[in-house]
Amino acid sequence: MSEVASGGCQCGAVRFRASKFGRASICHCRMCQKAFGGFFGALVTAHDLEWTRGEPKRFASSNKVQRGFCAACGTPLTYEYGGPVEVAVGAFDNPAVVPPTIQVNPVDKLSFFDGLCSLPTRPPGGEPEFEKFKASIVSHQHPDHDTAVWPPKGSH
């Protein structure tokens, strides 16, 4: 891929862009599960990563790896091991531009992971009170595109 892809954290304090990507993966290791607060971590190697607003704070999750995250909102952003930086796929404005192509560290894969896609889904309109609640939400999340200034003047 040579198209420039941008992304950043949930609050907009940290933004990045890149255009040269390596393999995107789903990592099942326990450290990624904890760092992402989820069942796995989805990461892609960004060979030309550039921070365009702010920069992540880093936590040494092991003697070999630092993980970058937004100090303001906690969004996981990077996996840094001394080679090219790996960026969280979900932090991209359009995560579909870097789809995972492999799963790694299957030893730590949670036993229920392979069955997740077969779980039933909540039908639209099936829970009117929840739909009403969702409709009342006003997002304070950074939009999925670059902005000259964030947060907008007069907000927060």
N, C-alpha and C positions, 0 to 999 in steps of 0.2 A: 504494500500500500504506500502511495506517495502523497495522498491527500492529507492536508493538515487537519489534525483532530485536536480539539480543545476539551478541557474539563476542569474540574476543581472540586472543592469541598462543598458541603451542604450550605454553609453560611456565606461563601463567596470570599473569605479572607485569603484563600490560597487558590490560584488558578495556574494552569499549565497548558502547553501545547507540544505536539510531537507529530512527526510524519513518517518516520522509519521504524517499523515494528518487527519484532521477532515473533516467536511462537507465543500464543496466548494459551494459558492453562488454567485448569481448576486444581487447586492444591488442597488435599485433604489432611495435611499434617495438623497436629493439635495446636501448634503455634498459630497457624493461619486461622483455625477455627476461633481461637481466643482473640486474635488481633482484629478479625472482622466481626466478631460477635455473631457468627453464623455457622452453618454446617460445613463451609469451605471458604477458601479465598480464591477469587478469580483475578489473575494477574497477566499482564502482557509486557514484554521487554520493549522499552522505548529507547532506541539508540540515540535519538537527538532531543531528549527531553529538555524543555526550557520552562522555567518558572516565570510566569507573566504577571503575577500578583502574589506578593508574600512568598513564603517558603515553609515547608513543613517543619514541625518540631520532630525530633527523632527519639526513639526508645530502642536501646540495645536489647533485643529479645533473646539474644544468645551471644556467645563469644564471637560469632561470625557474622551476625546479621543485625542491621538496624531497620526499624520500621518507621516510616514517616507518616505523620497524621496532622490534621489541623489542630493547633493548640486552642482555638476558639470553640470549635464545635465537635471535635473528636473524630471526624471522618477519616477512615484509613485511606492512605494515599500511595505509599511505596513499600517495597521490599528491596533493601540495599545490602548487597553482599560483597561489594568490591568490584563487580563487573558492571555491565549495563544495568541501569535502574529498571526495576519492574514496577509497573503502575497498576493500581486497582482498576479493573475493567469497569466496575460500576461507577467510578468517579468521572468517566468520560461523559461529555454532554450527550453523545450518542453511542452508548456501549456496543451497539450492533456493528460498529466499524471494526471492532477487534474481537470477533467471536472466539471462544476457546476451541482449541483443536485437539487437546489431550488432557487427561486427568493424571495427576502425579501424586505420589505418596499414598497409594491405596491402602496401606496397612492401617492407617488411622481413619479411613473412611467410615462414617457412622453407619451402623447396620441397616438403618431405615432409608438411607439416601436413595438407593436405586428404586424404591417404591414411591418416592414423592410425587412423581408425575401421574400416578394412578389414583391419588387421593381425590375425593369428590371436590367440586368447586361450588362456591356459593352462587346461586343463580342471580342475575341482575334483578333487583326489585324484590328479592326474596325476604329481605329484612327491612321493611320501610323505616323503622326508627334509625337503623344504622345508615341507611341511604340519606335520611334527613341530616344526621350528624355529619356525614361526609360532605354534603352540600354546604354546610355552614363553615367549613374550614377555610381560613385565609392563610395561604402559604407565605412563610417568611424565608423560604429556601431560595437560594440563588437560582435564577432561571438557567435553562440548559443552553446557554450561549454566552459569549464574552460580552461584558459590559464595560463602559469606560470608567464608571464609578459605581461602587457598591459599598455599603447599602445606599439606596437613593437618598438624596438630601431630604431631611424632614421625617425620615422613618426611624424606628427603634429609638 
